Amino acid sequence: MVAHGGLRTRAEAEQTMGMPNTAQRYWTVDEVWALPDEPGVRYEVVDGELLVSPSPALRHQLAVTELVGELRAYCKRTEAGVVLTAPYDVVLDRVDTLVQPDVLVLPPDAVRSGAHGAEAEELPESEVPGPALLLAVEVLSPGTARQDRLRKRPRYQRAAIPVWLVDLDGCVIEQWAPGSDRPVVCIETMEWAPAGPAEPFRLDVAALMALVHRVPNPTKLHVGRR
């Protein structure tokens, strides 16, 4: 769900329950941070356009969980980076662009290691410079696919961030590189080679999709969810 907001005050935000007025206006990062927290609602802003997403459904979250597990195992083995999930604010432009990728990978020095280099002690502040991200992953849902494809994906690319679009309906993962006008479409397997590790990340896409599609259609279980 993409919403073009008209919220100007906290009172208005509380009354609309995450559904801003449809009148178009320009939003800033500070204004998004000032919105009241709504259970199950995610607020983002891309180039001044407010994006509002509902709580994700089971299939979406299963895909996120599996991807995080695979990426964390790889990053732990190779020290390629630090894997996080939404909600986590990534500020691509301090004025008008704040996003929350479903899954993101920060560079390894984003976490300060313990004395023996094995225990994470401190994560960075919520404002993450866009170019510092090694990877952004968006799992497409009926309620978010349009904004993920047309708003967030090109904005990640402009910030020189590789992005994956995980299309659960199409059973593919699209790998978009910065500066590319078309993706690498992965159906059976995929690879990702961040700078540093000699070993690339490998994922069995077909197995992931088979696992995700074992659960019932979430649109029939959770009306109005992503």
N, C-alpha and C positions, 0 to 999 in steps of 0.2 A: 504494500500500500504506500503510495507516494502522496504526501499531503503538502499543499502549498499554503503556508500558514498565514493567519491573521491575528495570532495571539500577541497582545501587547502588554498584558498585565498578568500577574500570578493568579488573580481571581478568575480571569477569563480562562486561564489554563486549567484551573480546577474544575470549572463548569463544563468544559468541552471533553474531558476525559480522554485526551490524546487525539482528538479530531479537530484540528485547527480550522478556523474560517477559511473558505476557499479563495478569498481575495489574495491575489499575489502580492508578495512583499519581499524585501531583501532581509535575510536573517544573518546575524553574526554569531560567532562562536560563543561570545559572552552571553548573548540572549538565550542560546540553547542551554548553556550551563545554568541559567537562572530559572529554567522551567522546573516545575515541581515533579518529583519522581512519581511515575505511575506504574503500578505493578504490571509486568508483562508488556511494557511499551518501550521501544528504543527510539531515541531522538538522535538524528544526525543532520548535518548541513553540508551541502556541496555547492560551492560557488554561490552561496547566498540562498540556496533553495532548501527548505526544510523537508527532511524525509522522516516519516513516521512508520515504524514497523511493529506489527503485533507480535505476541508471544509465539515462538516457533512450535511446530508440531513434532510428533514422535519421529517421523522419518528424517526430518531435517536434523534433529538432535542426534540421532543414531549415526548419521553420516559424519557430523562434526566430531563425535566421540571417537569413531574409528580413525578418522584422519589425524586427530590429535595424538592418539596412541602410536600410530605409525611414525609420525613426524618426531615425536618426543623420543622414541626408541632410536631413531636415526641420529638426532641431534645429540643425544647422550653418548652414543657410540663414537661419533665423529667430532663432537664439540663444534658443530656447525652454527648453532644459534640457540635461542631460547623461545620455546613455543608457548603462546598464550591464547586465550579464547575471549570472545565478547562476554560481558561488557568490559571494554578497555578502550579509552579514548585515544585516538590517533589524530593529532592535529597536523593536517597537511598545509594549512594556511591559518595563521593565528587570527586573521580577521574573519574569514567566512567559510572555512572548510574543516569539519571535524567528522571523522568516520569511526565506525566500530566494526572491523572485519570479523567474520565468524571465527576465523583462525588467523593468527599472525605469527611470524617468526622474526624476532629481534636478533641483532648481531650478538655474538657470544660475550662481548664486553659490556652488554647492557645489564648484566647481573654481576655483582661483585662477589667473587668466590670467598669461601671461608679459608681458614689457615691452610687447609690441605687441598684447596681447590675443588672440593666436592660438594660443598653446602652453600646454596644460594642464601645470601643474607639480606640483600636489598634490591628491590626492583626500582626502575627509574620512575620519576614522577609521571603523572597521567599524560602530560603533553609530550608526545613522542615526535621528533622531527620526521617528516615524511620520508626523506631519502634514507633514513637509518633503517627502515624496514627492509628485511631481506625478502619477505613474501607476504602477500595478502591472499586469503582464501574466502570466497563467498559461495555458500551453498544456496542455490536458487530454490525459491519456493513460489507458489502462485502469487502470493502477496508481495513478493520482493523482487521477482525476476526482472521486471522492467527497470527499476531503479538500480539494481546491481549491474545490469548490462549497459544502460544508457547514461547513467549518472556516475556511479562509483567506479566502474571499470576504466573508462577513459581518464578519470581523475587520478587513479592510481598510476596509470601509465605516464601521465604528465609529471608525476612526482618521481619517475624512474623506479617504480616498484613493480616487480613481476606479480601477476595476479592469476589465480586459478578460479574459473567459474565451474562449479560442480553442478551439472545438470542432471538431477535425479530422474526427471521424466524422460530425457533423451538417453540416459545411461552412459554419459560421456563426461569427461573433464576437459575443459578448454584451457590451454595454457597461453596466456597473453604476455608477451615480452614488451618492455618499454619501447615505444617507437614503432611497434608492429601494427599493421592495419588488418591483420587476420590471425586467428589463433592456430596453435597446433592442437588438433582434436584427438584425444586419447580415448580409445574404446577398450582395448585389452590391457595394456600396461602403459606406464608413463615413467619418465625420469626427470629429476631436477638436480642440477649441478651448481650449488652455490659456490662462491669463491672460497678457496681454502681447502676443504676436504678433497682427497683424491677419489674417494668413493661417492658416487652419485646416490641420491635418494631414488628408490624404486618402489612403485606402488602397483599392485594388481587391481586395476580399475574394475575389471569384470567381476572379481570376487567381492569388491566393495559394493557394487551395485546389486549383486545377487543377495548379499546380506541385508542391505537396506530394503529391498523389495519383498523380503519375507514378512514384513509387518503389514497390516492392513492399510488401505489408503487413508492418510490422515485427514483429508478433506471431508471424509465421511464421519470421522470421529470427533473432529474439533472444528466446528463451523466457525469461520472467521479467522482461523489461525493461519500462520505462514505455511 
